[in-house]
Amino acid sequence: MKKFVFIFLFFALKVFAQNTPDELMDTGNEYFAKGNPQKAAEYYTQYINVFKDSSRGYTARGNAYLLLRDFKSALVDFKMALFLDSNNSRAYSGRGTCYFFIGSITDAVRDLNKSIALDPNAILSYQTLASIYTSEGKFSEALLAADNALRINPNEGESYRIKGTVYYYMNDTSNAIAYLDKAVETAPDNPRMYTTRGAFFKDIGRLDLAMADYDKALQINPENAEALARKGIVFLLQKKYQEAVDYMEKGLKLDPGLEGGIKKYLDEAKSNLKK
């Protein structure tokens, strides 16, 4: 189950595009902030067609492609952004994240550290480093990176969420709960805070608290694919197989990328329905 948690560790990262007075970029940013990276990418493309030498434009579109899991296109855009401006900290950060997803860990860490060297307040780069170190089991380095992110902004819910996740993987229940609670307190309108804490509650057997967190996430966003899928898994554990299938299939329909994480649970629920 912890592998399933980690699938979602990175996509909460705020790879938001930079603001610009240009109307096309502004519209793209609005769609990005609303969770529609496909539409955002369309506007960023229009912006690039007008401003072909804009490192900012390629960085913005690369970030949208990241959320669409189109890593090949994202990597092309980040490389172009850096060709146009070799001091673009956000492009290094985005390319580093992209390298991680395609399995080039050394390149990922190099780019993220370059981003920080160019901008010591590159909070996203610290957050991504924390996530990468967590995936490698380098928990001391992960906690240090999360602490650096919190030093930059102590009111950033995502940093608390990541730090709580590090403790989660360290099997430190007390600290995991404390930091995940702080994440919810700091960012109460972000469904990601609830889905992560819900996953932790599920793993320690508190299905009631897990379900409450998933319901809260769905109250904020009724089409939150992760919350739907996770709620389906809780229904499976409660032997409510029809509800389990319904929720997992709805989550999968909204985000086909979830298939690798929920397939065995969905198959189990369907198998039990046939008995």
HUBELSUL-V101685 format. One record per backbone hydrogen bond with DSSP energy under -1.0 kcal/mol. NH is the residue of the N-H (numbers start at 1). CO is the residue of the C=O. If there is no record, write none. Layout:
# HUBELSUL-V101685
nh = {NH	NH}
co = {CO	CO}
This chain:
# HUBELSUL-V101685
nh = {5	6	7	8	9	13	15	16	26	27	28	29	30	31	32	33	34	35	36	40	41	42	43	44	45	46	47	48	49	50	51	54	58	59	60	61	62	63	64	65	66	67	68	69	70	71	74	75	76	77	78	79	80	81	82	83	84	85	88	89	92	93	94	95	96	97	98	99	100	101	102	103	104	105	108	109	110	111	112	113	114	115	116	117	118	119	122	123	126	127	128	129	130	131	132	133	134	135	136	137	138	139	142	143	144	145	146	147	148	149	150	151	152	153	156	160	161	162	163	164	165	166	167	168	169	170	171	172	173	176	177	178	179	180	181	182	183	184	185	186	187	190	193	195	196	197	198	199	200	201	202	203	204	205	206	207	210	211	212	213	214	215	216	217	218	219	220	221	224	225	228	229	230	231	232	233	234	235	236	237	238	239	240	241	244	245	246	247	248	249	250	251	252	253	254	255	258	259	261	262	263	266	267	268	269	270	271	272	273	274}
co = {1	2	3	5	6	10	13	14	22	23	24	25	26	27	28	29	30	32	31	36	37	38	39	40	41	42	43	44	45	46	47	51	54	55	56	57	58	59	60	61	62	63	64	66	65	69	70	71	72	73	74	75	76	77	78	79	80	81	85	87	88	89	90	91	92	93	94	95	96	97	98	100	99	103	104	105	106	107	108	109	110	111	112	113	114	115	119	121	122	123	124	125	126	127	128	129	130	131	132	134	133	137	138	139	140	141	142	143	144	145	146	147	148	149	153	156	157	158	159	160	161	162	163	164	165	166	168	167	171	172	173	174	175	176	177	178	179	180	181	182	183	187	190	191	192	193	194	195	196	197	198	199	200	202	201	205	206	207	208	209	210	211	212	213	214	215	216	217	221	223	224	225	226	227	228	229	230	231	232	233	234	236	235	239	240	241	242	243	244	245	246	247	248	249	250	251	255	256	258	258	259	262	263	264	265	266	267	268	269	270}
